[in-house]
């Protein structure tokens, strides 16, 4: 990914990186940066991890396949798009295909890359890659990770658009992918 800066003179300069704890999914670092505005050194926490993917699976019947699962951070179930972390050696599309297959059992002959966004650029160094899987159909048996407990839900595209506008979805990766999809590819 290319980071666009207005000017090199305004660029923050990392002076030092100290390793923090290994948090299983992420490695924490304390980075010391020089603020270009006032020359003050600031300590920043950065979580370093793998890129991730998520998928908008569009079925042949005009529905989107969602996964319902418990999210420990907010201690509630969410309805979100299938996805997850990329494995070593995978490119984003391979990871998206694998995640869709593992979490839902669905596959697709027609994949479209939507975009990539920072996972949470405030304190994370990874990216989330959004895909659309058109003509998605059930071809496989889901293979959930030991820490997953997922149920599937199918919503018509028009209902998804309405729920998105109503603020129903809470997972930022789902919101980002759906907004991109509806702004770029969906008919009004």
N, C-alpha and C positions, 0 to 999 in steps of 0.2 A: 504494500500500500504506500502511496505517496502522501506525505504530509505537506500541506501548503502553508507556508509562512509568509506574512506580509513583508517581512524584512529580516535578514540574518541578524541585524543589530537588535531585534526584539526577541530573538530566540533564547529560550531558557537553556542554560548550560549545566549538564549534569557533572558535578564535581567528584562524586563518590557514590559507590553502591555497596551497601552492607547487606549480606543475606539475613533473612529472618526465618521463621519457621516454615517447614514444608507442610502445607495444609491439604495434602492428598490431591485435590484437584488443582491446586495452585501453589506456587512458591511465592512467599512474601519477601519483599525487599524494602529497605529504607534507603531512599535516594536523597542525596543532598544536591539541591539545585541552586544556582545563582539567579536571582530575579533580575532580569535586564533593566527593569524600570528603576529600581532603587539600590541595586548591588547588594541586597540582603540575601544571605543563605537561608534557604527554607528546607525543612525535612519533609519528605513526601513518602507515603506508603504506596507501593505498587504491587499488585498481584499479577504474577506472570503465569500464563497457562496456555493450553491448546486452543486453537480456533474451534468454533462450533458451527453447526448448520441447523437450519430448520426448513420444513417443507410445507407448502400448501398443496395437499393432495386433492385434486379435482377429479371426482368420479365421473364415469360415463353417464350417470343419472343427474349430474348437475349439483352434486353436494360436495362439501369439503369435509374431509375426515379429520377429526380432532381427537386428542387424547385427554382424558381426565385423570389427574394424578395429584397426590398430596405434595405440597411444597413446604418444606420444613421451616424456611425463613419466615413465612407469613402464617404458618400453621393452619393452612386450609387447602382444600382441593381447588385446582384451577382447571379451566378448559383452555387448552393451548394446542399449537401445532406440533406435530411430531418433530423431534430433532435431538441433537446431543453433540458431544465432543467428537472431534475428528480423531481417528486413530493414526498412529505414526505411519507415514508412507502413503496416506490417502490424500487425494486431491479433494476439494470441496464437493464436487458432484458425486464422487464415489462414496463419500461419507454420507451425503444426503440420501442416496439410494439405499445404503446399508441401514441407516437409522429408520427410514420409512419401513423397510422390510422387517427389521427387528421389533419395532414398537407396534406396528399395525398389521403386518402380514401383507401389506399392499405393495405393488410394484407398478411401474409405468414405462411405456415405450417412448414417452415424449417428455423430455426434461428441458426446463428453461431456467437459466440463471437470472435472478432479479437484481440483486445488489449485495454489497457487503457493508456492514456498519460496525462501528466500534462496539465491543461487548458492553463496556461501561468505561469510556475513555477518561473518566475522572480519576480512576485508580487501577484500571486493568489494561494490559497490553495486547489483548487478543481481539479477534474479529468474529462476527457471526455472518455467515453466508446464507442468503435466502434463495430458495428455489421454488418453482412450481412444477408439480408432477401432473401432467394432463392425462386424461383417460386412465386414471389410477383404478386398478382392480385387485381384488384379493387373489393372491397367487401362492402365499406362503403361510406357514404357521409362525406367529410372533415368537420371538426369542428374547424375553425380557432379561435385563441385568438383575442380579440378586437383590439390589436395592430398589427395584421398580415394582409398582403395582398400578397397572394402567387399565382403564376401560376406554372403549372407543365410542364416540358420538359423531353423528352425521348431521350436518346442517345445510340446508339449501343456501346457495350463494347470497341470495337477497336477504335471508335472515342474518347471515354473518355480517353483511354490510350494515344492517340496522343495529345489530348488537355492538359492532365496533363504534358506530356513531353515538350509541347510548352509553359508552364507557363500560360495557360488560366485561371485556377482556382485561386482565391485570398483568399478564406476563409481557414485559417490554419487547421481547423478541417476536412474539406473536403479533403484537400491535404494529411493530415496525414492518414486518413482512406483509401483513394485511393492508396497511396504508399504502405501501409501495404497489402492491397488486391492484388495489382499487383505483389508484391514481393513474397507473400506467396502462393496465391491460383490460380492465373491466369496462363493459359498456354502461352508460348512465342509467 
